[in-house]
Amino acid sequence: MQVRLIFSKALLMVGFLATPIIAHAQDGQQDLPQNTVVTVNGMAITYDDISMAENELMGLVGQLPERQRFETLVSFMVERLLAANAARAAGLENSAEVEKQISFLKQKALQDVYVGQLLMERVNETSVTAYYQENIVDGPKQEEVRARHILVDSREEAEAVIAAVKNGGDFIELAKKRSKGPSGAGGGDLGYFDRDAMVAPFSEAAFKLKKGKISAPVKTQFGWHVIKLEDRRTKPTPALDDVRDQIYQILISEARRGIYEEMRQGADVQFVQIPTSSE
């Protein structure tokens, strides 16, 4: 068996976005596709094949480092090609089971290509920019606060902290000395946060405070808190570059749902056999 890596650093930087192809080399390396990664017994596996494998296995390889992911996908495609050739040699290429799976996968391929093309038509930089302007720049403004807190184990300890502050104690120094939370070393500073960022009892107490004031003891699942409000502001508008990917995902999800709703409107879908529930 001949397995030959022929990729370059430049090709490694190319995104995996092309159409899949497994090609036969007829007369040597000069006839291989230009984006060939590996040859197995003279057959080429291309970057396009690696892209399709990545899509298929993303749940398994998505968290791997880039180089390890690439090597895993190459190994997967080598083994797939070897197994496919062995199946042909065993006379399985035209078997009923293979034909059944080919038919199923062809439906999937048609679905993926067709819906993918529609999504590219409907979701683009223009639609992303329009969504950003309408929903983020011109959308409802969200309030956020900046607060400090001191986290202790009991209400009595929290009340002692409050008494110490009222007697002139410095909240930051008290947080450093008494807070058991990870923010204690930083004087209890939690930075700016919106209402949904903290557990409900904490958020409710923090957002009711006036700037510079401290709360009564607040109980959460973490313990007892004394909260000091440092500032209140309208949440800054993020730059488009910071939210572009999230907007794309929102628009793609909405567009995909719309595409299938449109197709279902003209379809005659009838259930013929429905399995009974085991419950």
C-alpha positions as CSV (number, residue, x, y, z in Angstrom):
1,M,0.0,0.0,0.0
2,Q,1.2,3.5,-0.9
3,V,0.2,6.4,1.3
4,R,1.9,9.6,0.3
5,L,1.4,13.0,2.0
6,I,1.8,15.8,-0.5
7,F,0.4,18.9,1.3
8,S,2.2,22.2,1.9
9,K,2.1,24.9,4.6
10,A,0.2,27.2,2.2
11,L,-2.5,24.6,1.6
12,L,-2.8,23.9,5.3
13,M,-4.0,27.5,5.8
14,V,-6.8,27.1,3.2
15,G,-10.3,26.9,4.7
16,F,-12.2,23.6,4.2
17,L,-15.0,25.0,2.1
18,A,-14.9,23.4,-1.4
19,T,-17.0,20.7,-3.0
20,P,-16.0,17.1,-2.3
21,I,-14.2,14.9,-4.8
22,I,-12.2,11.6,-4.8
23,A,-10.2,11.4,-8.0
24,H,-8.2,8.6,-9.7
25,A,-4.6,9.4,-10.7
26,Q,-4.3,8.1,-14.3
27,D,-0.7,8.8,-15.2
28,G,1.1,9.8,-12.1
29,Q,1.3,12.8,-9.8
30,Q,0.9,15.4,-12.6
31,D,-2.7,14.2,-13.1
32,L,-3.7,14.5,-9.5
33,P,-6.1,17.3,-8.5
34,Q,-4.1,20.4,-7.4
35,N,-5.6,20.3,-3.9
36,T,-4.6,16.6,-3.3
37,V,-3.6,15.8,0.3
38,V,-2.9,12.1,0.2
39,T,-2.8,9.3,-2.4
40,V,-3.8,5.8,-1.4
41,N,-2.8,3.2,-4.0
42,G,-2.8,5.9,-6.7
43,M,-6.2,7.4,-5.6
44,A,-6.3,11.0,-4.4
45,I,-7.9,12.4,-1.3
46,T,-8.3,16.2,-1.6
47,Y,-8.8,19.1,0.7
48,D,-12.4,19.0,-0.4
49,D,-12.8,15.5,0.9
50,I,-11.2,16.6,4.2
51,S,-13.8,19.4,4.3
52,M,-16.7,16.9,4.0
53,A,-15.1,14.6,6.6
54,E,-14.8,17.6,8.9
55,N,-18.5,18.4,8.5
56,E,-19.4,14.8,9.2
57,L,-17.2,14.4,12.3
58,M,-17.4,18.0,13.7
59,G,-19.0,16.7,16.9
60,L,-16.0,14.4,17.5
61,V,-13.1,16.5,16.2
62,G,-14.4,20.1,16.6
63,Q,-12.5,20.7,19.9
64,L,-9.2,19.3,18.7
65,P,-6.2,21.6,18.0
66,E,-6.1,22.5,14.3
67,R,-3.2,20.3,13.4
68,Q,-4.4,17.3,15.3
69,R,-7.9,17.7,13.8
70,F,-6.4,17.8,10.3
71,E,-4.3,14.7,10.8
72,T,-7.3,12.9,12.3
73,L,-9.5,13.7,9.3
74,V,-6.7,12.6,6.9
75,S,-6.5,9.3,8.7
76,F,-10.3,8.9,8.6
77,M,-10.4,9.5,4.9
78,V,-7.5,7.1,4.2
79,E,-9.3,4.4,6.1
80,R,-12.6,5.2,4.4
81,L,-11.0,4.9,0.9
82,L,-9.2,1.6,1.9
83,A,-12.5,0.1,3.2
84,A,-14.4,1.3,0.1
85,N,-11.9,-0.4,-2.2
86,A,-12.0,-3.6,-0.2
87,A,-15.8,-3.5,-0.4
88,R,-15.6,-3.2,-4.2
89,A,-13.2,-6.1,-4.3
90,A,-15.7,-8.1,-2.3
91,G,-18.4,-7.4,-4.8
92,L,-20.5,-5.2,-2.6
93,E,-20.6,-2.1,-4.8
94,N,-24.0,-2.9,-6.4
95,S,-25.5,-4.7,-3.3
96,A,-29.0,-3.8,-2.1
97,E,-27.7,-2.5,1.2
98,V,-25.2,-0.1,-0.5
99,E,-27.8,1.1,-3.0
100,K,-30.2,1.8,-0.1
101,Q,-27.6,3.9,1.7
102,I,-26.6,5.7,-1.6
103,S,-30.2,6.6,-2.2
104,F,-30.5,8.0,1.4
105,L,-27.3,9.9,1.1
106,K,-28.2,11.3,-2.3
107,Q,-31.3,12.8,-0.7
108,K,-29.2,14.4,2.0
109,A,-26.7,15.8,-0.5
110,L,-29.5,17.3,-2.6
111,Q,-31.0,18.8,0.6
112,D,-27.6,20.2,1.8
113,V,-26.7,21.7,-1.6
114,Y,-30.1,23.2,-2.3
115,V,-30.7,24.7,1.2
116,G,-27.1,25.8,1.3
117,Q,-27.5,27.8,-1.9
118,L,-30.7,29.4,-0.7
119,L,-29.0,30.3,2.6
120,M,-26.2,32.0,0.7
121,E,-28.7,34.0,-1.2
122,R,-30.7,35.1,1.8
123,V,-27.9,35.6,4.4
124,N,-25.0,37.9,3.4
125,E,-23.1,40.9,4.6
126,T,-25.9,43.2,3.6
127,S,-28.5,41.4,5.7
128,V,-26.1,41.1,8.6
129,T,-25.4,44.8,8.5
130,A,-29.1,45.6,8.3
131,Y,-29.8,43.3,11.3
132,Y,-27.0,45.0,13.3
133,Q,-28.3,48.5,12.6
134,E,-32.0,47.6,13.3
135,N,-31.6,45.4,16.3
136,I,-28.4,46.5,18.0
137,V,-27.6,50.1,17.0
138,D,-31.2,51.3,16.9
139,G,-32.7,48.5,19.1
140,P,-33.7,48.7,22.8
141,K,-30.9,49.9,25.0
142,Q,-30.0,47.6,27.9
143,E,-29.0,48.9,31.3
144,E,-26.1,47.5,33.2
145,V,-24.5,48.2,36.6
146,R,-21.1,47.9,38.1
147,A,-21.0,46.5,41.6
148,R,-18.8,45.1,44.3
149,H,-19.8,42.5,46.8
150,I,-18.6,40.7,49.9
151,L,-19.6,37.1,50.2
152,V,-19.8,35.5,53.6
153,D,-21.3,32.3,55.1
154,S,-24.0,33.7,57.3
155,R,-26.4,36.6,57.7
156,E,-24.7,37.5,60.9
157,E,-21.4,37.9,59.1
158,A,-23.1,40.0,56.4
159,E,-24.7,42.3,59.0
160,A,-21.3,42.7,60.6
161,V,-19.8,43.8,57.3
162,I,-22.6,46.4,56.9
163,A,-22.0,47.7,60.4
164,A,-18.3,48.0,59.6
165,V,-19.0,50.0,56.5
166,K,-21.4,52.3,58.3
167,N,-18.7,52.9,60.9
168,G,-16.3,54.1,58.2
169,G,-14.8,50.8,57.0
170,D,-13.5,50.8,53.5
171,F,-15.6,48.4,51.4
172,I,-12.7,47.4,49.1
173,E,-10.4,46.5,52.1
174,L,-13.3,44.7,53.8
175,A,-13.8,42.6,50.7
176,K,-10.2,41.7,50.5
177,K,-10.2,40.6,54.1
178,R,-13.6,39.0,54.6
179,S,-15.0,37.9,51.2
180,K,-14.8,34.2,50.4
181,G,-15.6,34.8,46.8
182,P,-13.0,34.8,44.0
183,S,-13.6,38.5,43.5
184,G,-12.5,39.2,47.0
185,A,-8.8,39.7,46.1
186,G,-9.9,42.5,43.7
187,G,-11.9,44.3,46.3
188,G,-15.1,42.5,45.4
189,D,-15.3,44.1,42.0
190,L,-17.6,42.3,39.6
191,G,-17.3,44.8,36.7
192,Y,-20.3,45.8,34.6
193,F,-23.1,43.2,34.2
194,D,-26.7,43.2,33.0
195,R,-29.7,41.7,34.8
196,D,-29.4,38.2,33.3
197,A,-25.7,37.9,34.2
198,M,-26.2,37.1,37.9
199,V,-28.6,34.9,39.9
200,A,-32.0,36.5,40.4
201,P,-31.8,37.6,44.0
202,F,-28.4,39.2,43.5
203,S,-29.5,41.0,40.3
204,E,-32.7,42.3,41.9
205,A,-30.8,43.7,44.8
206,A,-28.1,45.3,42.8
207,F,-30.4,47.0,40.3
208,K,-32.5,48.5,43.1
209,L,-29.5,50.3,44.6
210,K,-28.6,53.9,44.1
211,K,-25.0,54.7,43.2
212,G,-22.7,54.5,46.1
213,K,-25.2,52.7,48.4
214,I,-24.9,49.2,49.9
215,S,-27.6,46.5,50.2
216,A,-29.1,44.6,53.1
217,P,-27.8,41.0,53.3
218,V,-28.7,39.1,50.1
219,K,-29.0,35.3,50.2
220,T,-28.1,33.2,47.2
221,Q,-27.0,29.6,46.7
222,F,-23.5,30.8,47.2
223,G,-23.9,32.3,50.6
224,W,-24.7,35.8,51.9
225,H,-23.8,38.9,50.0
226,V,-23.4,42.6,50.8
227,I,-23.5,44.6,47.5
228,K,-22.2,48.1,46.8
229,L,-23.3,49.8,43.6
230,E,-20.5,51.6,41.9
231,D,-22.0,52.8,38.7
232,R,-25.0,52.5,36.4
233,R,-25.0,53.0,32.6
234,T,-26.6,52.1,29.3
235,K,-24.8,49.0,27.9
236,P,-22.3,50.2,25.1
237,T,-23.1,49.2,21.6
238,P,-20.7,46.4,20.4
239,A,-18.8,46.9,17.2
240,L,-20.2,45.0,14.2
241,D,-17.0,42.9,14.0
242,D,-17.6,41.7,17.6
243,V,-21.1,40.3,16.9
244,R,-20.9,39.5,13.2
245,D,-20.6,35.7,13.8
246,Q,-23.5,35.7,16.2
247,I,-25.7,37.6,13.8
248,Y,-24.9,35.2,11.0
249,Q,-26.0,32.3,13.2
250,I,-29.2,34.1,14.1
251,L,-30.0,34.9,10.4
252,I,-29.1,31.5,9.2
253,S,-31.3,29.8,11.7
254,E,-34.2,32.1,10.8
255,A,-33.6,31.7,7.1
256,R,-33.4,27.9,7.3
257,R,-36.7,27.8,9.3
258,G,-38.3,30.0,6.7
259,I,-37.1,27.8,3.8
260,Y,-38.7,24.7,5.3
261,E,-41.9,26.5,6.2
262,E,-42.2,27.6,2.6
263,M,-41.6,24.1,1.2
264,R,-44.1,22.6,3.6
265,Q,-46.8,25.0,2.6
266,G,-47.0,23.4,-0.8
267,A,-46.4,19.8,0.3
268,D,-48.8,17.0,0.8
269,V,-47.5,15.2,3.9
270,Q,-49.5,12.3,5.1
271,F,-48.5,9.9,7.9
272,V,-49.1,6.3,6.9
273,Q,-47.6,4.3,9.8
274,I,-47.0,5.7,13.2
275,P,-45.3,3.5,15.8
276,T,-47.2,3.1,19.0
277,S,-45.7,4.6,22.2
278,S,-43.9,2.3,24.5
279,E,-45.1,4.2,27.5
